[in-house]
């Protein structure tokens, strides 16, 4: 196990790349050497790979992409994700509801929630809860303040404004 400083950050996210810096450099150097040696061959190979994906059954390609993304982003296999979902009873770990958000005519999958510092997976969340926690920056202090705010008695300034305007 290498320290996290040996891994590049993954774009805008707080997660790390799955390969260490040294391995990524080695792979890039090997790929660049091959490309410099025969650029046309490398271009043909890239086009061949793209063509292979285009010819795949769309459902198989979608399943393959899902498996690759789960592994790459969260280090989970499809079976591990399914196990998490079963362990949670198929519902969101926060609100206990089924996922209701729809994308392209299909109900979305539960989002994999993880600690942005340690990278540890906490559970699966519905889109609404995942978005809420993200907008609060996973900050328990802000969450506590929001809870207090929601529990306060409603003081509706609109009623006062309307009564003042009506009296004018």
C-alpha positions, 0 to 999 in steps of 0.5 A, a space after each residue: 500500500 502506497 501513500 496517497 501522495 503517490 497517486 494523482 487526483 482524479 480531476 475535480 473530484 476529491 478521489 484519487 486515480 487507481 494507478 500510482 504516479 509511477 505506473 501511470 508514467 510508465 504506461 504513458 511512456 510506453 504508449 507514447 513510444 508506440 505512437 511515435 514509432 508508428 502513428 498511423 498504426 496507433 490511429 488505426 488501433 484507436 479507431 478499431 477500439 471505437 468501432 468495437 464499442 459502436 458495434 456492441 449491444 447498447 445494453 451490454 455496453 451500458 453494463 460494461 461502462 457501469 462496471 468500469 465506472 464503479 471500479 474506477 471511481 469507487 473501487 467497487 464491483 457490480 456484485 459489491 454494489 448489489 450487496 450494498 443495495 441489498 444490505 440497505 433493503 434497496 432504499 436510501 441510507 438517509 431517507 429510507 426511500 426508493 430512488 425516484 429520480 428518472 434519467 432518460 426514461 429510467 429510474 436512476 441507480 442509487 449514488 455511492 456516497 463516500 467520505 471525501 477525506 478518507 475515500 471510505 464508502 458510507 452507503 448508497 443514497 437517492 439522488 435527492 439526499 446525495 445532492 443535499 449532502 453535497 450542497 452542504 459540503 458534507 458539513 455536519 455543522 451546517 446540517 445541524 444549523 439547517 435542522 435547527 432552522 427547520 424546527 424553529 416556529 415559522 415567522 412569515 414576514 410576507 403576511 406582515 408585508 401584505 397587511 402593510 400594503 393592504 392598509 396603504 
